[in-house]
Amino acid sequence: MIQNKIVVRYQDGKVLKGQTSDFMPARTAFHLSLNDSPAGTAPAEVQITAVKAVFFVKDFKGDPDHKEVDAFSAGRLAGGRKIKVEFKDGEVLVGTTQGYDPNRPGFFVVPADTGSNNDRCFVVAGATRAVSFI
């Protein structure tokens, strides 16, 4: 079973880190095995409606010195449509998407920054202020 490393950021600011094997974009919930839980602890159930975004990460430490760039590298071929997401909390995410539909509960974004620790991000539509193609 594939375990995805994820960071769940809630709309209230709470952050959880762990692994999941049952995240599906169309479902209303998934399970998260928390990194700091003792062995044998049951996974936590995460309700999508409370979440801002789910970040699928390369590792949990990241690079604290890395400054995210909200621009595409010159000469980089971007798969999908370029998109800018403004969250209700003021955070901005720039990247590409292949499946944005304002009528769906969320959509995936691949960050523009090739040095990002995020492989991709599932953005919960209800946590956004504005979404625009760029």
VENPEZI-V238331 format. One record per residue. N is the residue number from 1. OMEGA is omega in radians with two decimals (none if undefined). NEAR is the number of other ideal C-beta (glycine too) atoms within 8 Angstrom. D_LAST is the distance of its C-alpha to the last C-alpha in Angstrom with 1 decimal. Layout:
# VENPEZI-V238331
<<N/OMEGA/NEAR/D_LAST> <N/OMEGA/NEAR/D_LAST>>
This chain:
# VENPEZI-V238331
<<1/-3.13/3/36.9> <2/3.09/4/33.5> <3/3.08/8/32.8> <4/3.03/9/29.2> <5/-3.11/10/28.9> <6/2.97/14/26.8> <7/-3.13/10/26.2> <8/3.08/13/26.1> <9/-3.12/11/24.7> <10/3.12/11/26.1> <11/3.12/11/24.9> <12/3.10/5/28.1> <13/3.13/7/27.4> <14/3.13/6/29.7> <15/3.07/8/28.8> <16/3.12/11/30.6> <17/3.12/10/30.7> <18/-3.13/14/32.3> <19/3.06/10/32.2> <20/3.05/13/31.6> <21/-3.07/9/32.6> <22/3.09/7/31.8> <23/3.08/11/28.2> <24/-3.06/6/26.8> <25/-3.07/10/23.6> <26/-3.11/5/25.5> <27/-3.11/9/28.5> <28/-3.13/6/29.1> <29/3.02/8/30.6> <30/-3.10/11/31.2> <31/-3.09/11/33.7> <32/3.01/14/33.3> <33/-3.05/12/36.0> <34/3.14/11/35.8> <35/-3.04/8/36.3> <36/3.12/4/39.0> <37/3.06/8/41.0> <38/3.11/4/44.5> <39/3.12/4/45.1> <40/3.12/3/45.8> <41/3.11/8/43.7> <42/3.10/3/42.1> <43/3.08/10/38.3> <44/3.05/10/36.6> <45/-3.13/8/35.0> <46/3.09/12/31.4> <47/-3.07/8/30.4> <48/-3.08/12/26.6> <49/3.14/7/26.7> <50/-3.01/8/27.6> <51/3.01/14/24.9> <52/-3.12/10/21.6> <53/3.05/12/20.5> <54/-3.11/12/22.4> <55/3.07/10/21.6> <56/-2.93/11/23.1> <57/3.07/12/24.4> <58/3.05/7/26.1> <59/-3.05/7/28.9> <60/-3.13/8/29.8> <61/-3.07/4/30.5> <62/3.10/9/27.2> <63/-3.08/7/27.4> <64/3.14/4/28.0> <65/-3.10/4/27.5> <66/3.06/9/24.0> <67/3.14/4/21.3> <68/3.12/7/17.9> <69/3.13/7/15.2> <70/3.14/9/11.7> <71/3.13/7/10.6> <72/3.10/8/11.0> <73/3.11/7/14.5> <74/3.11/4/15.2> <75/3.12/4/16.5> <76/3.07/7/15.3> <77/-3.12/4/14.7> <78/3.08/8/12.1> <79/-3.12/6/13.5> <80/-3.14/8/11.6> <81/3.09/8/8.0> <82/-3.02/12/5.4> <83/3.04/14/5.5> <84/-3.13/13/6.7> <85/3.05/13/10.2> <86/3.13/10/12.7> <87/3.13/13/16.2> <88/-3.13/8/19.1> <89/3.09/8/20.8> <90/3.11/6/18.1> <91/3.11/6/16.8> <92/3.11/9/13.1> <93/3.11/13/11.9> <94/3.14/13/9.0> <95/3.11/12/9.4> <96/3.09/12/9.5> <97/3.05/12/11.2> <98/-3.03/7/13.6> <99/3.12/7/15.0> <100/3.05/8/13.1> <101/-3.07/6/15.4> <102/-3.13/6/15.9> <103/3.11/3/19.6> <104/-3.12/10/20.1> <105/3.14/9/21.3> <106/-3.10/10/18.6> <107/3.13/12/16.3> <108/3.04/12/15.9> <109/2.99/13/13.3> <110/-3.07/11/14.1> <111/3.08/12/13.5> <112/-3.09/13/11.8> <113/-3.13/9/15.1> <114/3.10/6/17.7> <115/-3.12/6/20.4> <116/3.03/8/19.6> <117/-3.13/8/22.5> <118/3.02/10/20.3> <119/3.11/6/20.3> <120/-3.09/9/18.2> <121/3.01/14/17.8> <122/-3.12/12/18.7> <123/3.08/13/17.0> <124/-3.04/15/19.4> <125/-3.11/11/17.8> <126/-3.14/7/20.6> <127/-3.09/12/19.8> <128/3.04/12/16.3> <129/-3.12/5/16.0> <130/3.06/7/12.4> <131/-3.14/10/9.7> <132/3.06/6/6.3> <133/-3.11/6/3.8> <134/none/6/0.0>>
